[in-house]
C-alpha cells in the first residue's frame, strides 16, 4: 500500500554523532529525524553542542519560549 504522506514512527532512542561524522551522514540523520522522530545530538570534542529534532518538537519548544507561551489562552 502506498501512502502519499510520510509515516512517522516513534523514535527508538536518541543518538549522538560527532560533527565530522555528521558532515558525511547528514542526509541519513535528517531522514531518521523526519521519518522515525529520532533526536540526534551533535557533539564537538565529546560535548553536546546541538540537537537535530523533529519539526513538531522544535515548534513546541519555540511556542513555549514566546512570552505567554506556557499560559493557556484567555
C-alpha positions, 0 to 999 in steps of 0.5 A, spaced: 500 500 500 502 506 498 501 512 502 502 519 499 504 522 506 510 520 510 509 515 516 512 517 522 514 512 527 516 513 534 523 514 535 527 508 538 532 512 542 536 518 541 543 518 538 549 522 538 554 523 532 560 527 532 560 533 527 565 530 522 561 524 522 555 528 521 558 532 515 558 525 511 551 522 514 547 528 514 542 526 509 541 519 513 540 523 520 535 528 517 531 522 514 531 518 521 529 525 524 523 526 519 521 519 518 522 515 525 522 522 530 529 520 532 533 526 536 540 526 534 545 530 538 551 533 535 557 533 539 564 537 538 570 534 542 565 529 546 560 535 548 553 536 546 553 542 542 546 541 538 540 537 537 537 535 530 529 534 532 523 533 529 519 539 526 513 538 531 518 538 537 522 544 535 515 548 534 513 546 541 519 548 544 519 555 540 511 556 542 513 555 549 519 560 549 514 566 546 512 570 552 505 567 554 507 561 551 506 556 557 499 560 559 493 557 556 489 562 552 484 567 555 
